[in-house]
Amino acid sequence: MDVKEAIEKRRAYRAFGPVEINDGIIKELATAAQLTASCFNNQPWKFVFVRSKQSLAKVHDCLSKGNEWVKGASVIIAAFAKKENDCVIKEREYYLFDLGMAVSAMQLRATELGLVAHPIAGFDNGKARLALGIPEGNMVLVLINVGKITEDLSPLTPQQAAIEPVRPPRLPLENIFSVDAYDEKLAVKPARG
């Protein structure tokens, strides 16, 4: 699978079936993040791969309502960073951008491995940090839920099950970029799926 195919196949599915996430797979995903570019090569990202039933239960307790489907994930990766560990250039705090790029690399590698890596924002950062022993001052920006896609939609809400089979709509290309100067068409907001 080439990068273009991985980008096209990557989806944030919610219906997970069990899959063994062994140490080799964890190393593959971590390596994808490790090789990502960052401001001045600071590499501010850190990850906790949550795999044991006890640790997964602790993370499940941090989830927001509506994210019960996450309990089907075989691994949850807490992706976090600290502002002071990366470039801060005036108002630009690069740790968030650099962490996002590392997460994107993990998603593409997971896709290539036949897995789903679905990042979510629906959790309590402070509770997740405490549950996993992540030091204060770190921002748990996202939880990445990793598993194997399944056709069993029973853990999903009816609304989630209805949208699971189809990729959510994307803005038309003309609404996401312009050349040489800003164009008002970029102000179009995406439809929620």
PyMOL commands that set and color helices and strands:
alter all, ss='L'
color gray80, all
select helices_A, chain A and resi 3-9+23-34+39-41+53-60+68-72+83-85+94-112+125-132+158-163+173-175+184-187
alter helices_A, ss='H'
color red, helices_A
select strands_A, chain A and resi 16-17+46-50+75-81+88-89+92-93+116-120+139-149
alter strands_A, ss='S'
color yellow, strands_A
deselect
rebuild
show_as cartoon
